[in-house]
Amino acid sequence: MTLDTHQSVYREKLIEHLFIGELLKLSWLRHAATLEVSHGLIDRSGHDLVLEVAGIVRHVQLKTSASSSATASQKIHLGLCAKPSGCVVWIQFDKASLALGPFPFLGGAPGEPLPDLTACKVARHSKGNALGHKAERPNLRVVPRSGFKRLESIEALYSAMFGYDG
């Protein structure tokens, strides 16, 4: 068992903290430290973070994978569609250095809701029951990589989320 699989929760939280740090650093350096960050205590409707800048509130579901990973899709919670400016940020990272980017993004313009995902394939549990049946997860949809807009930098992501240039 590798560190990647044995310590996956550790790595996921590490990537989340690095990501928040990059957003806060950008806000500090270019946007008068206006970014506010909140964590939800319970992940009931699919978001991990709530980010706010100048009245734009983003409920953000985070996904992570190594840049070298062949991950072809992500499971997205439908509850995120009901949130104002809900979005998904797929943080890709370099396994050797943990450098972040690119950032595939799924979401509308600032102030706009997440696109309707009900036409996407219904997700299934990854593990089967005693009979091997993998039950549907009706509140989750499978969104292929092609459904995300690839953003190369944290600056491009910040702009897509909050409407700032550079």
ZIFEN-V685038 format. One record per pair of residues at least 24 apart in sequence whose C-alpha atoms are under 8 Angstrom apart, sorted by the first residue. I is the first residue (numbers start at 0). GAP is how many residues later the second one is. Records with the same first field share a line. If there is no record, write none. Layout:
BEGIN
I=GAP + GAP
END
This chain:
BEGIN
11=52
14=49 + 76 + 83
15=46
18=72 + 81
21=132
22=131 + 135
25=129
43=35
44=32 + 33 + 34 + 35
45=30 + 31 + 32 + 33 + 34
46=33
52=109
55=29 + 54 + 55 + 106
56=27 + 28 + 54
57=26 + 27 + 28 + 29 + 103
58=24 + 25 + 26 + 27 + 28
59=26 + 27 + 28 + 29
60=25 + 26 + 27 + 28
61=26 + 27 + 28 + 29
62=25 + 26 + 27 + 28
63=26 + 27 + 28 + 29
64=25 + 26 + 27 + 28
65=26 + 27 + 28 + 29
66=25 + 26 + 27 + 28 + 34 + 35
67=26 + 27
71=72 + 73
72=69 + 70 + 71 + 72
73=68 + 69 + 70 + 71
74=48 + 65 + 66 + 67 + 68
75=64 + 65 + 66 + 67
76=62 + 63 + 64
77=39 + 40 + 61 + 62 + 63
78=60
79=34
80=32 + 33 + 34 + 35 + 36
81=31 + 32
82=30 + 31
83=27 + 28 + 29
84=24 + 25 + 26 + 27 + 28 + 29
85=27 + 28
86=26 + 27
100=51 + 52 + 53
101=48 + 49 + 50 + 51
102=47 + 48 + 49 + 50 + 51 + 54
103=41 + 44 + 45 + 46 + 47
104=43 + 44 + 45 + 46 + 52
105=41 + 42 + 43
108=51 + 52 + 54
109=50 + 51 + 52 + 53
116=24
END
